[in-house]
Amino acid sequence: MHASIIKAHHYRADLRSKIADYPEIDDYVVSTKTLSPLNSEAIVFKSALQDYDEHQVLLLHQNIRDLRNIYIVLCDLVKPVIG
């Protein structure tokens, strides 16, 4: 798990340096279509770095949920032994 955190930080740093080195390249900007309150389509631009950060937050939530589930299973296994 520690290696994956280091790998994620290196990837984010590389992405950040590419965005800084090549600001004119549109590949680092992700466009998504959303519906505005007036039911017309609006294009929202976000950077590839923001998209990567959102993905990492989702992975972190998944890891925390997995740890919680493992803890619950361990508690269910240990309770009958102790009590």
C-alpha atoms as an extended CHARMM CRD file, in Angstrom:
* protein
*
        83  EXT
         1         1  MET       CA              0.0000000000        0.0000000000        0.0000000000  PROA      1               0.0000000000
         2         2  HSD       CA              2.8850000000        2.3430000000        0.7640000000  PROA      2               0.0000000000
         3         3  ALA       CA              4.3250000000        1.8150000000       -2.7180000000  PROA      3               0.0000000000
         4         4  SER       CA              1.0260000000        2.6870000000       -4.3520000000  PROA      4               0.0000000000
         5         5  ILE       CA              0.8820000000        5.9820000000       -2.4270000000  PROA      5               0.0000000000
         6         6  ILE       CA              4.3910000000        6.8650000000       -3.5730000000  PROA      6               0.0000000000
         7         7  LYS       CA              3.4890000000        5.9020000000       -7.1420000000  PROA      7               0.0000000000
         8         8  ALA       CA              0.3740000000        8.0970000000       -7.0170000000  PROA      8               0.0000000000
         9         9  HSD       CA              2.3770000000       11.0930000000       -5.7730000000  PROA      9               0.0000000000
        10        10  HSD       CA              4.9730000000       10.6220000000       -8.5190000000  PROA      10              0.0000000000
        11        11  TYR       CA              2.2590000000       10.3700000000      -11.1650000000  PROA      11              0.0000000000
        12        12  ARG       CA              0.5730000000       13.5330000000       -9.8430000000  PROA      12              0.0000000000
        13        13  ALA       CA              3.8970000000       15.3930000000       -9.8480000000  PROA      13              0.0000000000
        14        14  ASP       CA              4.5990000000       14.2860000000      -13.4330000000  PROA      14              0.0000000000
        15        15  LEU       CA              1.1280000000       15.3830000000      -14.5240000000  PROA      15              0.0000000000
        16        16  ARG       CA              1.5840000000       18.7330000000      -12.7870000000  PROA      16              0.0000000000
        17        17  SER       CA              4.9370000000       19.3120000000      -14.5020000000  PROA      17              0.0000000000
        18        18  LYS       CA              3.4690000000       18.4180000000      -17.9020000000  PROA      18              0.0000000000
        19        19  ILE       CA              0.6340000000       20.8970000000      -17.3850000000  PROA      19              0.0000000000
        20        20  ALA       CA              3.1600000000       23.5810000000      -16.3920000000  PROA      20              0.0000000000
        21        21  ASP       CA              5.4790000000       22.8020000000      -19.3170000000  PROA      21              0.0000000000
        22        22  TYR       CA              2.7780000000       22.6110000000      -21.9890000000  PROA      22              0.0000000000
        23        23  PRO       CA             -0.1390000000       24.9000000000      -21.0370000000  PROA      23              0.0000000000
        24        24  GLU       CA             -1.2300000000       25.2460000000      -24.6630000000  PROA      24              0.0000000000
        25        25  ILE       CA             -2.0180000000       21.5230000000      -25.0560000000  PROA      25              0.0000000000
        26        26  ASP       CA             -5.7270000000       20.8870000000      -24.6720000000  PROA      26              0.0000000000
        27        27  ASP       CA             -5.2740000000       17.2140000000      -23.7450000000  PROA      27              0.0000000000
        28        28  TYR       CA             -4.7600000000       18.2580000000      -20.1500000000  PROA      28              0.0000000000
        29        29  VAL       CA             -8.2040000000       19.8740000000      -20.0490000000  PROA      29              0.0000000000
        30        30  VAL       CA            -11.1840000000       17.5530000000      -19.7970000000  PROA      30              0.0000000000
        31        31  SER       CA            -14.5200000000       18.8580000000      -21.0140000000  PROA      31              0.0000000000
        32        32  THR       CA            -17.7190000000       17.4120000000      -19.6460000000  PROA      32              0.0000000000
        33        33  LYS       CA            -21.2960000000       18.2170000000      -20.5570000000  PROA      33              0.0000000000
        34        34  THR       CA            -23.7140000000       19.0160000000      -17.7770000000  PROA      34              0.0000000000
        35        35  LEU       CA            -27.2570000000       20.2760000000      -17.7150000000  PROA      35              0.0000000000
        36        36  SER       CA            -27.7080000000       23.8130000000      -16.5370000000  PROA      36              0.0000000000
        37        37  PRO       CA            -30.7990000000       24.9250000000      -14.5980000000  PROA      37              0.0000000000
        38        38  LEU       CA            -32.3490000000       26.1160000000      -17.8750000000  PROA      38              0.0000000000
        39        39  ASN       CA            -32.1370000000       22.5820000000      -19.3720000000  PROA      39              0.0000000000
        40        40  SER       CA            -29.5460000000       23.6040000000      -21.9220000000  PROA      40              0.0000000000
        41        41  GLU       CA            -26.2000000000       21.8740000000      -22.1310000000  PROA      41              0.0000000000
        42        42  ALA       CA            -23.2350000000       23.6830000000      -20.6740000000  PROA      42              0.0000000000
        43        43  ILE       CA            -19.6450000000       22.6070000000      -21.1110000000  PROA      43              0.0000000000
        44        44  VAL       CA            -17.5820000000       22.5960000000      -17.9410000000  PROA      44              0.0000000000
        45        45  PHE       CA            -13.8110000000       22.4600000000      -18.2130000000  PROA      45              0.0000000000
        46        46  LYS       CA            -11.6690000000       20.8980000000      -15.5590000000  PROA      46              0.0000000000
        47        47  SER       CA             -8.0280000000       20.0430000000      -15.6000000000  PROA      47              0.0000000000
        48        48  ALA       CA             -6.6610000000       16.5540000000      -15.8250000000  PROA      48              0.0000000000
        49        49  LEU       CA             -5.0800000000       17.1580000000      -12.4320000000  PROA      49              0.0000000000
        50        50  GLN       CA             -8.4620000000       17.8160000000      -10.8290000000  PROA      50              0.0000000000
        51        51  ASP       CA             -9.8620000000       14.7070000000      -12.4940000000  PROA      51              0.0000000000
        52        52  TYR       CA             -6.9510000000       12.6450000000      -11.1470000000  PROA      52              0.0000000000
        53        53  ASP       CA             -7.4320000000       14.0600000000       -7.6330000000  PROA      53              0.0000000000
        54        54  GLU       CA            -11.1400000000       13.1850000000       -7.6910000000  PROA      54              0.0000000000
        55        55  HSD       CA            -10.2720000000        9.6510000000       -8.7610000000  PROA      55              0.0000000000
        56        56  GLN       CA             -7.7810000000        9.3390000000       -5.8980000000  PROA      56              0.0000000000
        57        57  VAL       CA            -10.4170000000       10.4980000000       -3.3940000000  PROA      57              0.0000000000
        58        58  LEU       CA            -12.7800000000        7.7950000000       -4.6530000000  PROA      58              0.0000000000
        59        59  LEU       CA            -10.0440000000        5.1730000000       -4.2570000000  PROA      59              0.0000000000
        60        60  LEU       CA             -9.3540000000        6.4250000000       -0.7320000000  PROA      60              0.0000000000
        61        61  HSD       CA            -13.0390000000        6.1140000000        0.1870000000  PROA      61              0.0000000000
        62        62  GLN       CA            -13.0490000000        2.5640000000       -1.1680000000  PROA      62              0.0000000000
        63        63  ASN       CA             -9.9580000000        1.6450000000        0.8550000000  PROA      63              0.0000000000
        64        64  ILE       CA            -11.4610000000        3.0690000000        4.0380000000  PROA      64              0.0000000000
        65        65  ARG       CA            -14.6810000000        1.1410000000        3.4500000000  PROA      65              0.0000000000
        66        66  ASP       CA            -12.6810000000       -2.0640000000        2.8990000000  PROA      66              0.0000000000
        67        67  LEU       CA            -10.7650000000       -1.5230000000        6.1510000000  PROA      67              0.0000000000
        68        68  ARG       CA            -14.0320000000       -0.9290000000        8.0110000000  PROA      68              0.0000000000
        69        69  ASN       CA            -15.5040000000       -4.1490000000        6.6260000000  PROA      69              0.0000000000
        70        70  ILE       CA            -12.4060000000       -6.1580000000        7.5750000000  PROA      70              0.0000000000
        71        71  TYR       CA            -12.5460000000       -4.6810000000       11.0910000000  PROA      71              0.0000000000
        72        72  ILE       CA            -16.1980000000       -5.6930000000       11.4270000000  PROA      72              0.0000000000
        73        73  VAL       CA            -15.4350000000       -9.2510000000       10.3570000000  PROA      73              0.0000000000
        74        74  LEU       CA            -12.5420000000       -9.4760000000       12.8150000000  PROA      74              0.0000000000
        75        75  CYS       CA            -14.7260000000       -8.1620000000       15.6440000000  PROA      75              0.0000000000
        76        76  ASP       CA            -17.3800000000      -10.7520000000       14.8070000000  PROA      76              0.0000000000
        77        77  LEU       CA            -14.7410000000      -13.4970000000       14.9350000000  PROA      77              0.0000000000
        78        78  VAL       CA            -13.1270000000      -12.3400000000       18.2000000000  PROA      78              0.0000000000
        79        79  LYS       CA            -16.3050000000      -11.5800000000       20.2060000000  PROA      79              0.0000000000
        80        80  PRO       CA            -17.3500000000      -15.2280000000       20.6520000000  PROA      80              0.0000000000
        81        81  VAL       CA            -13.8250000000      -16.1940000000       21.7300000000  PROA      81              0.0000000000
        82        82  ILE       CA            -13.5860000000      -13.4730000000       24.3800000000  PROA      82              0.0000000000
        83        83  GLY       CA            -17.1820000000      -13.5530000000       25.5770000000  PROA      83              0.0000000000
